[in-house]
């Protein structure tokens, strides 16, 4: 049986002393291992290969049949760690709160307890969507259900 905590320990062995870190490890159907990584600077495919090889060297295919995927925690993965929020200061984010509310804003600050955003309100004027700033808001990570980066093509 594959153990998530042991896999996280193996990944941390490889990443120790680097600016890369584990965002999540998911094991599906007892044989699909998905490892999501991020970095303070950049994450390359070579970094993912290095982690993949280390995990494979610790598992025995004769005892355990598995599929392994190591990748970046991309835009289809919500931000979950304070380190990710700090990395994304200056970028837009959509916060889904535990109380059911949703807020769009630009991250202006982040620490180990929470994040501060400059709230952006979207309004339609003559069928054209416009954005206006509506002050700042600070949220603790405990109050955030999900935090999604927002892509801007401007």
C-alpha positions as CSV (number, residue, x, y, z in Angstrom):
1,X,0.0,0.0,0.0
2,X,1.4,3.4,-1.0
3,X,1.8,5.8,1.9
4,X,1.3,9.6,1.2
5,X,3.4,10.7,4.2
6,X,6.4,8.5,3.2
7,X,6.2,9.9,-0.4
8,X,6.2,13.4,0.9
9,X,9.3,12.6,3.0
10,X,11.1,11.3,0.0
11,X,10.2,14.4,-2.1
12,X,11.4,16.6,0.7
13,X,14.8,14.7,0.8
14,X,15.3,15.8,-2.9
15,X,14.1,19.3,-2.4
16,X,16.1,20.1,0.8
17,X,18.3,23.1,0.3
18,X,16.5,24.3,-2.8
19,X,13.7,26.9,-3.3
20,X,11.4,24.2,-4.4
21,X,8.6,22.7,-2.3
22,X,5.8,20.1,-2.2
23,X,2.3,21.5,-2.7
24,X,0.4,18.3,-2.6
25,X,0.7,14.5,-3.0
26,X,-2.4,12.6,-4.1
27,X,-2.8,8.9,-4.4
28,X,-5.7,7.7,-6.4
29,X,-7.0,4.1,-6.9
30,X,-4.1,2.9,-4.7
31,X,-1.7,3.0,-7.7
32,X,-1.7,6.5,-9.2
33,X,0.8,8.8,-7.4
34,X,0.4,12.5,-8.4
35,X,3.0,14.9,-6.9
36,X,2.6,18.7,-7.3
37,X,5.6,20.9,-6.8
38,X,6.2,24.7,-6.8
39,X,9.2,26.9,-6.4
40,X,10.0,30.4,-5.2
41,X,11.8,31.1,-8.5
42,X,11.2,28.6,-11.3
43,X,10.4,25.0,-11.6
44,X,11.7,23.1,-14.7
45,X,11.0,19.7,-16.1
46,X,14.4,18.6,-14.9
47,X,13.4,19.3,-11.4
48,X,10.3,17.2,-11.8
49,X,12.4,14.4,-13.3
50,X,14.8,14.5,-10.4
51,X,11.9,14.1,-7.9
52,X,10.3,11.3,-10.0
53,X,13.5,9.3,-10.2
54,X,14.1,9.6,-6.4
55,X,10.6,8.3,-5.7
56,X,10.9,5.5,-8.1
57,X,14.3,4.5,-6.6
58,X,12.5,4.1,-3.2
59,X,9.6,2.0,-4.6
60,X,9.9,-1.6,-5.8
61,X,7.8,-2.4,-8.9
62,X,7.9,-6.1,-8.0
63,X,6.0,-5.4,-4.8
64,X,3.9,-2.4,-5.9
65,X,2.4,-1.6,-9.3
66,X,2.2,2.2,-9.7
67,X,1.9,5.1,-12.1
68,X,3.8,8.2,-11.1
69,X,3.2,11.8,-12.2
70,X,5.3,14.7,-11.0
71,X,4.4,18.2,-12.2
72,X,4.1,21.8,-11.3
73,X,1.1,22.9,-9.3
74,X,-0.2,24.9,-12.3
75,X,-3.2,27.1,-12.8
76,X,-5.6,24.2,-12.3
77,X,-4.4,23.8,-8.7
78,X,-5.6,26.3,-6.1
79,X,-3.0,28.1,-3.9
80,X,-2.8,26.3,-0.6
81,X,0.4,27.3,1.2
82,X,1.4,30.7,2.6
83,X,4.6,30.4,0.5
84,X,2.5,30.3,-2.7
85,X,0.6,33.4,-1.6
86,X,3.9,35.3,-1.0
87,X,5.2,34.1,-4.4
88,X,2.1,35.6,-6.1
89,X,2.2,39.1,-4.5
90,X,1.2,41.5,-7.3
91,X,-1.0,39.0,-9.1
92,X,-4.7,38.7,-9.2
93,X,-6.5,36.0,-7.2
94,X,-10.1,34.8,-6.6
95,X,-10.8,33.9,-3.1
96,X,-13.7,31.5,-2.3
97,X,-14.4,31.9,1.4
98,X,-15.8,29.4,3.9
99,X,-18.9,31.6,4.4
100,X,-19.8,31.3,0.7
101,X,-18.6,34.7,-0.5
102,X,-16.2,35.2,-3.3
103,X,-13.7,38.1,-3.7
104,X,-11.5,39.1,-6.6
105,X,-8.3,41.1,-5.9
106,X,-4.6,41.7,-6.3
107,X,-2.4,40.2,-3.6
108,X,-0.6,43.1,-1.9
109,X,0.8,41.2,1.2
110,X,1.0,37.7,2.6
111,X,2.4,36.2,5.7
112,X,2.1,32.9,7.7
113,X,-1.4,33.8,9.0
114,X,-3.2,35.4,6.0
115,X,-3.3,37.4,2.8
116,X,-4.2,41.0,2.0
117,X,-5.8,41.8,-1.3
118,X,-6.7,45.0,-3.1
119,X,-10.4,44.2,-3.8
120,X,-11.5,44.5,-7.4
121,X,-15.2,44.9,-8.2
122,X,-16.4,44.0,-11.7
123,X,-19.2,46.1,-13.1
124,X,-20.9,46.1,-16.5
125,X,-21.4,49.4,-18.2
126,X,-23.0,49.4,-21.7
127,X,-22.3,45.6,-21.9
128,X,-18.6,46.2,-21.3
129,X,-17.0,44.6,-18.2
130,X,-15.0,47.1,-16.2
131,X,-13.0,46.7,-13.0
132,X,-12.8,49.1,-10.1
133,X,-10.8,49.1,-6.9
134,X,-12.8,48.9,-3.7
135,X,-10.3,49.0,-0.9
136,X,-8.3,46.4,0.8
137,X,-9.2,43.2,2.6
138,X,-7.2,40.9,4.9
139,X,-8.2,37.3,5.3
140,X,-6.8,34.5,7.4
141,X,-6.0,31.3,5.6
142,X,-8.4,29.5,7.9
143,X,-11.3,31.6,6.4
144,X,-10.3,30.8,2.8
145,X,-11.9,27.7,1.2
146,X,-10.0,28.0,-2.1
147,X,-7.8,30.6,-3.7
148,X,-7.4,30.5,-7.4
149,X,-4.9,32.5,-9.5
150,X,-6.6,34.7,-12.1
151,X,-5.1,34.8,-15.6
152,X,-5.0,38.2,-17.2
153,X,-4.3,38.7,-20.9
154,X,-3.8,42.5,-20.6
